[in-house]
Amino acid sequence: MAYKFDNLLFFLFIYVNPNDMGNDQNEIYSKVVRAGKRTYFFDIKATKGNDLYLTLTESKKTYNEDGEGSYQKHKIFLYKEDFEKFKDGLDDVLNKIEELKNQ
């Protein structure tokens, strides 16, 4: 079964043009996924040494008692040495979910 995460692998292994590395936040690529009340951001960034890493951000709008909105954000930093292990772990739990749903 193909998962949305499989698309993420494409983002991780894109060519990085060194001329594009000069922006302030070293952001190389960004993908926004809207999912109901949550929005997920998949951002590829580069370190000063031009190593790529990924930030995964979950953003959810919340409202206080006065009705004023604000955003709750949770962020994960994923570094290149962990890409494969993260993918393997995610694939494993997604496969387990499918297996459990089919019982």
C-alpha positions as a Markdown table, in Angstrom:
| # | Residue | x | y | z |
|---|---|---|---|---|
| 1 | Met | 0.0 | 0.0 | 0.0 |
| 2 | Ala | 1.3 | 3.5 | -0.9 |
| 3 | Tyr | 1.3 | 6.1 | 1.9 |
| 4 | Lys | 1.5 | 9.8 | 1.6 |
| 5 | Phe | 4.9 | 9.5 | 3.4 |
| 6 | Asp | 6.3 | 7.8 | 0.2 |
| 7 | Asn | 6.0 | 11.3 | -1.4 |
| 8 | Leu | 8.1 | 12.7 | 1.4 |
| 9 | Leu | 11.1 | 10.6 | 0.2 |
| 10 | Phe | 11.0 | 12.5 | -3.0 |
| 11 | Phe | 11.3 | 15.8 | -1.1 |
| 12 | Leu | 14.3 | 14.5 | 0.9 |
| 13 | Phe | 16.4 | 13.6 | -2.0 |
| 14 | Ile | 16.0 | 16.6 | -4.3 |
| 15 | Tyr | 19.0 | 18.4 | -5.8 |
| 16 | Val | 20.0 | 21.4 | -3.8 |
| 17 | Asn | 21.3 | 24.3 | -5.8 |
| 18 | Pro | 24.1 | 25.9 | -3.7 |
| 19 | Asn | 23.0 | 29.3 | -5.2 |
| 20 | Asp | 19.6 | 28.9 | -3.5 |
| 21 | Met | 21.1 | 28.4 | -0.1 |
| 22 | Gly | 21.6 | 32.2 | 0.6 |
| 23 | Asn | 18.1 | 33.0 | 1.9 |
| 24 | Asp | 17.7 | 34.0 | 5.5 |
| 25 | Gln | 16.1 | 30.8 | 6.8 |
| 26 | Asn | 17.9 | 28.3 | 4.5 |
| 27 | Glu | 14.5 | 27.0 | 3.4 |
| 28 | Ile | 14.9 | 24.8 | 0.3 |
| 29 | Tyr | 11.4 | 23.4 | -0.2 |
| 30 | Ser | 8.1 | 23.5 | 1.6 |
| 31 | Lys | 4.9 | 21.5 | 1.4 |
| 32 | Val | 1.7 | 22.4 | 3.1 |
| 33 | Val | -0.9 | 19.7 | 3.9 |
| 34 | Arg | -4.3 | 20.8 | 5.1 |
| 35 | Ala | -6.1 | 18.1 | 7.1 |
| 36 | Gly | -9.3 | 19.1 | 8.7 |
| 37 | Lys | -8.6 | 21.4 | 11.7 |
| 38 | Arg | -4.9 | 20.8 | 11.4 |
| 39 | Thr | -2.3 | 22.0 | 8.9 |
| 40 | Tyr | 1.0 | 20.2 | 8.5 |
| 41 | Phe | 4.2 | 21.8 | 7.1 |
| 42 | Phe | 7.0 | 19.7 | 5.7 |
| 43 | Asp | 10.0 | 22.0 | 5.3 |
| 44 | Ile | 13.4 | 21.1 | 3.9 |
| 45 | Lys | 16.1 | 23.3 | 5.2 |
| 46 | Ala | 19.9 | 23.4 | 5.0 |
| 47 | Thr | 22.5 | 23.9 | 7.7 |
| 48 | Lys | 25.4 | 26.3 | 7.2 |
| 49 | Gly | 27.3 | 23.3 | 6.1 |
| 50 | Asn | 24.7 | 22.6 | 3.4 |
| 51 | Asp | 23.4 | 19.4 | 5.1 |
| 52 | Leu | 19.7 | 18.9 | 4.6 |
| 53 | Tyr | 17.2 | 18.4 | 7.4 |
| 54 | Leu | 13.5 | 18.2 | 7.6 |
| 55 | Thr | 11.1 | 20.1 | 10.0 |
| 56 | Leu | 7.6 | 18.7 | 10.4 |
| 57 | Thr | 5.2 | 21.1 | 12.0 |
| 58 | Glu | 1.6 | 20.6 | 13.1 |
| 59 | Ser | -0.4 | 23.7 | 13.4 |
| 60 | Lys | -3.9 | 23.9 | 14.9 |
| 61 | Lys | -6.0 | 27.0 | 15.5 |
| 62 | Thr | -7.5 | 27.3 | 18.9 |
| 63 | Tyr | -9.8 | 29.8 | 20.5 |
| 64 | Asn | -9.7 | 31.3 | 24.0 |
| 65 | Glu | -12.8 | 32.1 | 26.1 |
| 66 | Asp | -13.1 | 35.6 | 24.4 |
| 67 | Gly | -13.1 | 33.9 | 21.0 |
| 68 | Glu | -9.7 | 35.2 | 20.0 |
| 69 | Gly | -7.8 | 32.7 | 17.9 |
| 70 | Ser | -4.2 | 31.6 | 18.2 |
| 71 | Tyr | -2.2 | 28.7 | 16.8 |
| 72 | Gln | -0.8 | 25.8 | 18.7 |
| 73 | Lys | 2.4 | 24.4 | 17.0 |
| 74 | His | 4.3 | 21.3 | 17.5 |
| 75 | Lys | 7.6 | 20.8 | 15.6 |
| 76 | Ile | 9.9 | 17.9 | 15.0 |
| 77 | Phe | 13.4 | 18.2 | 13.5 |
| 78 | Leu | 14.5 | 15.3 | 11.5 |
| 79 | Tyr | 18.2 | 15.1 | 10.5 |
| 80 | Lys | 19.7 | 13.2 | 7.6 |
| 81 | Glu | 21.2 | 10.5 | 9.7 |
| 82 | Asp | 17.7 | 9.6 | 10.9 |
| 83 | Phe | 15.8 | 9.8 | 7.6 |
| 84 | Glu | 15.9 | 6.0 | 6.9 |
| 85 | Lys | 15.1 | 5.0 | 10.5 |
| 86 | Phe | 12.2 | 7.4 | 10.7 |
| 87 | Lys | 10.8 | 6.2 | 7.4 |
| 88 | Asp | 11.1 | 2.5 | 8.5 |
| 89 | Gly | 9.4 | 3.2 | 11.8 |
| 90 | Leu | 6.6 | 5.2 | 10.1 |
| 91 | Asp | 6.1 | 2.5 | 7.5 |
| 92 | Asp | 6.0 | -0.2 | 10.2 |
| 93 | Val | 3.3 | 1.5 | 12.2 |
| 94 | Leu | 1.2 | 2.4 | 9.1 |
| 95 | Asn | 1.3 | -1.2 | 8.0 |
| 96 | Lys | 0.3 | -2.3 | 11.5 |
| 97 | Ile | -2.7 | 0.1 | 11.4 |
| 98 | Glu | -3.8 | -1.4 | 8.0 |
| 99 | Glu | -3.3 | -4.9 | 9.4 |
| 100 | Leu | -5.4 | -4.1 | 12.5 |
| 101 | Lys | -8.2 | -2.4 | 10.4 |
| 102 | Asn | -8.5 | -5.5 | 8.2 |
| 103 | Gln | -8.9 | -8.0 | 11.1 |
